[in-house]
Amino acid sequence: MTPTQNRGRRPDGRPRGNGQGTPGGQTAPGRRPQATRPPAWQYPQNARRDDAPRRRRPPRSPSLTFGQALAAELKDLFHSLWYFIYENWERILKGFLCGVLLIFFLLLQTTFFVRFAPFGAVPDLLLSLTAAIAISEGEKWGAVFGLVAAYLSQALGGAATGPALLPLLYMPAGYFCGICAKYYLSDSIPVRILYILSCGAGRGIVTAISAAAILNATAGEIFLDIVLPEFFSTALLAPLLYVLVHFAFKPFHKSRAQRTGE
């Protein structure tokens, strides 16, 4: 018998081992006992079972039609819009109030005060309104309101002189008045008079530049006949606008306890 044919047997013909250790029940030193492997029928989990339940994929949801998808998108859009309005209803109401004041005083400036002009000049109501809103609501509201007011005044012909320079006056006036009122100057009557005089001086510079470019007149004539009447006309009506804006936006400055009366 060749060595290849003599597999698992000793030279005397006996098997080398049957998994039970050495004769006498003892294990050879330095050698771990071999564990007998139980038959497969004792462990059903290792065997193949044809009756085991198979994992099935969840059924696919039916595809939506175009109308159902559009309705779902509109519903999400409506909920987002409603949440935005609920979170920012004070700002929306404040912006609506600013728009109402802007349209009202723009029409008043371009219709009524063109015929009944104090001191012979049309007052710049929108400039005073821009400064008043900036003092009451801050520099951002003042700058945005001033920019919109300047372009609307230019579009409707509310500025007889220098319409192209109005955005360069209204927006900085609203921004710097809001900054000064918020960080540097307290809200008092002398401070408001200072704002009125500053806005009137800026308006006078814009009017003088525009009149010099359009009219063939001397600097003295422009100053006496155009700049001074417009300055006093604007300063005369500015306090009324400041008081109106103060009371119009006063409810927005109350706390929750003051609004509910607690």
C-alpha positions as CSV (number, residue, x, y, z in Angstrom):
1,M,0.0,0.0,0.0
2,T,1.4,3.3,-1.0
3,P,1.6,6.3,1.3
4,T,-1.1,8.0,-0.7
5,Q,-3.5,5.0,-0.2
6,N,-2.7,4.7,3.4
7,R,-4.7,7.7,4.5
8,G,-5.7,8.0,8.1
9,R,-4.2,4.7,9.1
10,R,-1.2,3.7,11.0
11,P,1.5,1.3,9.8
12,D,-0.2,-1.5,11.7
13,G,-3.5,-0.9,10.0
14,R,-5.3,0.8,12.8
15,P,-6.9,4.2,12.3
16,R,-4.9,7.2,13.6
17,G,-7.8,8.6,15.7
18,N,-11.5,8.7,15.9
19,G,-12.0,12.0,17.7
20,Q,-12.0,10.4,21.1
21,G,-8.4,11.1,22.1
22,T,-5.7,8.6,22.9
23,P,-6.5,5.1,24.1
24,G,-7.5,5.1,27.7
25,G,-9.6,8.4,27.4
26,Q,-6.5,10.6,27.6
27,T,-5.5,13.3,25.3
28,A,-2.0,13.5,23.9
29,P,0.0,16.2,25.5
30,G,0.2,19.4,23.5
31,R,-2.8,18.4,21.3
32,R,-6.3,19.8,21.7
33,P,-9.1,17.3,21.6
34,Q,-11.2,17.3,18.4
35,A,-14.8,18.1,18.9
36,T,-17.2,15.9,17.1
37,R,-19.5,17.7,14.7
38,P,-23.1,16.9,15.3
39,P,-25.2,15.9,12.4
40,A,-26.9,18.5,10.4
41,W,-30.4,17.2,11.1
42,Q,-30.1,18.3,14.8
43,Y,-29.7,22.0,13.7
44,P,-32.6,23.0,11.4
45,Q,-31.2,26.5,11.2
46,N,-28.2,25.2,9.3
47,A,-30.2,23.1,7.0
48,R,-32.1,24.5,4.1
49,R,-35.7,24.9,4.7
50,D,-38.1,25.4,1.8
51,D,-41.0,26.3,4.1
52,A,-39.2,29.3,5.6
53,P,-41.0,32.6,4.8
54,R,-39.2,34.7,2.3
55,R,-38.6,38.5,2.7
56,R,-40.8,40.4,0.4
57,R,-40.4,43.9,-0.8
58,P,-43.0,46.4,0.4
59,P,-45.5,47.2,-2.3
60,R,-44.7,50.4,-4.3
61,S,-47.0,53.3,-3.8
62,P,-49.0,54.1,-6.8
63,S,-47.6,57.0,-8.9
64,L,-49.4,60.4,-8.5
65,T,-51.2,61.9,-11.4
66,F,-50.4,65.4,-12.6
67,G,-53.4,66.9,-10.8
68,Q,-52.5,65.2,-7.5
69,A,-48.9,66.3,-7.7
70,L,-49.9,69.9,-8.4
71,A,-52.4,69.9,-5.6
72,A,-49.7,68.6,-3.2
73,E,-47.3,71.3,-4.3
74,L,-49.9,74.0,-3.9
75,K,-50.7,72.7,-0.4
76,D,-47.1,72.9,0.6
77,L,-46.8,76.3,-0.8
78,F,-49.8,77.5,1.0
79,H,-48.5,76.1,4.3
80,S,-45.2,77.8,3.8
81,L,-46.8,81.1,3.0
82,W,-49.1,80.9,6.0
83,Y,-46.2,80.1,8.3
84,F,-44.2,83.1,6.8
85,I,-47.2,85.4,7.4
86,Y,-47.7,84.1,10.9
87,E,-44.1,84.7,11.8
88,N,-43.7,88.1,10.2
89,W,-47.2,89.6,10.4
90,E,-45.9,92.7,12.3
91,R,-43.4,93.5,9.6
92,I,-46.0,92.9,6.9
93,L,-48.5,95.2,8.6
94,K,-45.8,97.8,9.1
95,G,-44.8,97.7,5.5
96,F,-48.4,98.1,4.4
97,L,-48.8,101.2,6.7
98,C,-45.6,102.7,5.1
99,G,-47.1,102.1,1.7
100,V,-50.3,103.8,2.6
101,L,-48.5,106.8,4.1
102,L,-46.3,107.1,1.0
103,I,-49.1,107.1,-1.5
104,F,-51.2,109.5,0.5
105,F,-48.5,112.1,1.0
106,L,-47.2,111.7,-2.5
107,L,-50.6,112.5,-4.0
108,L,-51.0,115.3,-1.5
109,Q,-47.7,116.8,-2.5
110,T,-48.4,116.5,-6.3
111,T,-52.0,117.7,-6.2
112,F,-53.0,119.9,-3.3
113,F,-49.8,121.7,-2.4
114,V,-49.1,122.5,-6.1
115,R,-52.0,124.9,-6.0
116,F,-51.8,125.9,-2.3
117,A,-48.1,126.1,-1.7
118,P,-46.9,127.8,1.5
119,F,-44.3,130.6,0.9
120,G,-44.8,130.1,-2.8
121,A,-43.0,126.7,-2.9
122,V,-44.1,123.1,-2.9
123,P,-43.0,121.4,0.4
124,D,-41.0,118.2,0.2
125,L,-43.4,116.0,2.3
126,L,-41.7,112.8,1.3
127,L,-38.3,113.8,2.7
128,S,-39.8,114.7,6.1
129,L,-41.8,111.5,6.0
130,T,-38.6,109.5,5.3
131,A,-36.8,111.1,8.2
132,A,-39.7,110.5,10.5
133,I,-40.0,106.8,9.6
134,A,-36.2,106.4,10.0
135,I,-36.3,107.9,13.5
136,S,-39.3,105.7,14.5
137,E,-38.4,102.4,12.9
138,G,-34.6,102.4,12.3
139,E,-32.1,102.9,9.5
140,K,-33.2,100.0,7.4
141,W,-36.8,101.0,7.1
142,G,-35.7,104.6,6.5
143,A,-33.3,103.8,3.7
144,V,-35.7,101.5,1.9
145,F,-38.6,103.9,2.3
146,G,-36.4,106.8,1.1
147,L,-35.3,105.0,-2.0
148,V,-38.9,104.0,-3.0
149,A,-40.2,107.4,-2.2
150,A,-37.5,109.1,-4.4
151,Y,-38.3,107.0,-7.4
152,L,-42.1,107.3,-7.0
153,S,-41.7,111.1,-6.6
154,Q,-39.6,111.2,-9.8
155,A,-42.1,109.0,-11.7
156,L,-45.2,111.1,-10.7
157,G,-43.5,114.5,-11.1
158,G,-43.4,115.3,-7.4
159,A,-40.0,116.9,-7.7
160,A,-40.0,119.9,-9.9
161,T,-36.2,120.4,-9.5
162,G,-33.5,117.8,-9.7
163,P,-35.4,114.5,-9.9
164,A,-32.3,112.6,-10.7
165,L,-30.6,113.6,-7.4
166,L,-33.5,112.6,-5.2
167,P,-32.4,109.0,-4.6
168,L,-29.0,110.3,-3.5
169,L,-30.7,112.5,-0.9
170,Y,-33.6,110.4,0.4
171,M,-31.9,107.1,1.0
172,P,-28.8,108.6,2.9
173,A,-31.2,110.8,4.8
174,G,-33.3,107.9,6.0
175,Y,-30.2,105.8,6.8
176,F,-28.3,108.4,8.8
177,C,-31.3,109.7,10.6
178,G,-32.1,106.2,11.8
179,I,-28.5,105.6,12.9
180,C,-28.3,108.8,14.8
181,A,-31.7,108.3,16.5
182,K,-30.8,104.7,17.5
183,Y,-27.2,105.1,18.7
184,Y,-26.2,108.7,19.2
185,L,-29.1,111.2,19.8
186,S,-32.0,110.8,22.2
187,D,-35.5,111.3,21.0
188,S,-36.5,114.8,22.0
189,I,-37.9,117.9,20.5
190,P,-34.6,119.7,19.9
191,V,-33.2,116.6,18.2
192,R,-36.2,116.4,15.9
193,I,-35.7,120.1,15.0
194,L,-32.1,119.3,14.2
195,Y,-33.3,116.5,11.9
196,I,-35.7,118.9,10.2
197,L,-33.0,121.5,9.6
198,S,-30.5,118.9,8.3
199,C,-33.0,117.5,5.8
200,G,-34.0,120.9,4.7
201,A,-30.4,121.9,4.2
202,G,-29.8,118.8,2.1
203,R,-32.9,119.5,0.1
204,G,-31.7,123.1,-0.5
205,I,-28.3,121.9,-1.8
206,V,-30.0,119.5,-4.3
207,T,-32.5,122.2,-5.4
208,A,-29.6,124.7,-5.9
209,I,-27.6,122.3,-8.0
210,S,-30.6,121.4,-10.2
211,A,-31.8,125.0,-10.6
212,A,-28.3,126.2,-11.5
213,A,-28.2,123.5,-14.3
214,I,-31.6,124.3,-15.6
215,L,-32.2,128.1,-15.0
216,N,-30.2,131.0,-16.2
217,A,-30.1,132.8,-12.9
218,T,-27.5,133.9,-10.4
219,A,-26.8,132.2,-7.1
220,G,-28.5,134.9,-5.1
221,E,-31.6,134.7,-7.1
222,I,-31.7,130.9,-6.8
223,F,-31.1,131.0,-3.1
224,L,-33.7,133.8,-2.4
225,D,-36.4,132.8,-4.8
226,I,-36.2,128.9,-4.8
227,V,-34.1,127.5,-2.0
228,L,-35.4,129.6,1.0
229,P,-39.1,129.3,0.2
230,E,-38.8,125.5,-0.3
231,F,-36.8,125.2,3.0
232,F,-39.4,127.1,5.1
233,S,-42.3,125.4,3.4
234,T,-40.8,121.9,4.1
235,A,-39.9,122.9,7.7
236,L,-43.4,124.2,8.4
237,L,-45.1,120.9,7.7
238,A,-42.4,118.5,8.9
239,P,-43.5,118.5,12.6
240,L,-47.0,117.4,11.6
241,L,-45.6,114.4,9.8
242,Y,-43.3,113.5,12.8
243,V,-46.3,113.5,15.1
244,L,-48.4,111.5,12.7
245,V,-45.7,108.8,12.2
246,H,-45.1,108.6,16.0
247,F,-48.7,107.8,16.8
248,A,-49.2,105.6,13.7
249,F,-46.2,103.3,14.6
250,K,-46.6,103.5,18.4
251,P,-48.6,100.2,18.7
252,F,-45.7,98.3,17.2
253,H,-43.4,99.4,20.0
254,K,-45.5,98.0,22.8
255,S,-44.6,94.8,24.5
256,R,-46.8,91.7,24.5
257,A,-48.0,92.5,28.1
258,Q,-48.9,96.0,27.2
259,R,-50.9,94.9,24.1
260,T,-52.9,92.3,26.1
261,G,-53.4,94.6,29.1
262,E,-51.7,92.3,31.6
